[in-house]
């Protein structure tokens, strides 16, 4: 190019986006069922897996897998209490829902 920069140059190190991290986050909410789970927990925090599956009428194995992906993405956190695990939306999860609402 005329200015000596190639069109394939990468941004300066301070401006780099961690593409893998963003991919993991967006995949976390790139599913209608996971969006429903986020909204449910946003409105009713501290639900257990069984509660979530009952309310959304989904199988436990399916619900478990969705919650696992939401947790890996940092959109939900788990809190163990004796034999139960309760789920709560994270700040990142709240931001994901705000983003989704802004583009609908």
C-alpha positions as CSV (number, residue, x, y, z in Angstrom):
1,X,0.0,0.0,0.0
2,X,1.1,3.6,-0.5
3,X,1.5,4.3,3.2
4,X,3.8,1.3,3.7
5,X,1.3,-0.8,5.6
6,X,-0.1,-4.0,4.3
7,X,-3.9,-4.5,4.3
8,X,-3.2,-7.7,6.4
9,X,-1.5,-6.0,9.3
10,X,-2.8,-6.8,12.7
11,X,-3.8,-4.1,15.1
12,X,-1.2,-2.9,17.7
13,X,-0.9,-5.4,20.6
14,X,-2.9,-3.1,23.0
15,X,-5.8,-3.2,20.6
16,X,-6.0,-6.9,20.1
17,X,-9.2,-8.7,20.9
18,X,-8.9,-12.1,22.4
19,X,-10.9,-13.8,19.6
20,X,-11.0,-17.2,21.3
21,X,-12.4,-15.7,24.5
22,X,-15.0,-13.8,22.7
23,X,-16.0,-16.8,20.7
24,X,-16.5,-18.8,23.9
25,X,-18.6,-16.0,25.4
26,X,-20.8,-15.6,22.3
27,X,-21.2,-19.3,21.8
28,X,-22.5,-19.3,25.4
29,X,-25.6,-17.3,24.5
30,X,-25.9,-18.3,20.8
31,X,-28.8,-20.7,21.5
32,X,-32.4,-20.0,22.2
33,X,-32.6,-22.3,25.1
34,X,-29.6,-20.8,26.8
35,X,-31.1,-17.3,26.3
36,X,-34.3,-18.6,28.0
37,X,-32.2,-19.9,30.9
38,X,-30.3,-16.6,31.3
39,X,-33.6,-14.7,31.4
40,X,-35.2,-17.2,33.8
41,X,-32.2,-16.9,36.2
42,X,-32.1,-13.1,35.8
43,X,-35.7,-13.0,37.0
44,X,-35.4,-15.7,39.6
45,X,-31.8,-16.2,40.9
46,X,-30.5,-19.2,42.8
47,X,-32.5,-21.8,40.9
48,X,-31.3,-25.4,40.8
49,X,-30.9,-27.4,37.7
50,X,-34.1,-29.3,38.5
51,X,-36.0,-26.0,38.9
52,X,-34.7,-24.7,35.6
53,X,-35.6,-27.8,33.7
54,X,-39.0,-28.0,35.3
55,X,-39.8,-24.4,34.4
56,X,-38.5,-24.6,30.9
57,X,-39.9,-28.2,30.4
58,X,-36.5,-29.6,29.2
59,X,-34.7,-32.8,30.1
60,X,-32.1,-32.7,32.9
61,X,-29.3,-33.9,30.6
62,X,-30.2,-31.1,28.1
63,X,-30.5,-28.5,30.8
64,X,-27.2,-29.6,32.3
65,X,-25.4,-29.2,29.0
66,X,-26.8,-25.7,28.5
67,X,-25.9,-24.6,32.0
68,X,-22.4,-26.1,31.5
69,X,-21.8,-24.0,28.4
70,X,-23.2,-20.9,30.1
71,X,-20.9,-21.4,33.0
72,X,-17.8,-22.0,30.8
73,X,-18.7,-18.7,29.0
74,X,-18.8,-16.9,32.3
75,X,-22.5,-16.1,32.0
76,X,-23.6,-18.1,35.1
77,X,-21.9,-19.0,38.3
78,X,-22.7,-22.0,40.5
79,X,-23.1,-22.0,44.3
80,X,-23.0,-25.3,46.1
81,X,-25.2,-25.8,49.2
82,X,-25.0,-29.3,50.6
83,X,-26.6,-31.5,47.9
84,X,-27.8,-28.7,45.7
85,X,-26.2,-26.4,43.2
86,X,-27.8,-23.0,42.7
87,X,-27.2,-20.8,39.7
88,X,-26.8,-17.1,39.4
89,X,-26.3,-14.8,36.4
90,X,-23.0,-13.0,36.3
91,X,-22.3,-9.4,35.3
92,X,-21.2,-10.7,31.9
93,X,-24.5,-12.6,31.6
94,X,-26.4,-9.4,32.4
95,X,-24.4,-7.6,29.7
96,X,-25.1,-10.4,27.2
97,X,-28.9,-10.0,27.8
98,X,-28.7,-6.2,27.5
99,X,-26.8,-6.7,24.2
100,X,-29.4,-9.2,22.9
101,X,-32.3,-6.9,23.9
102,X,-30.6,-4.0,22.1
103,X,-30.4,-5.9,18.8
104,X,-33.9,-7.5,18.7
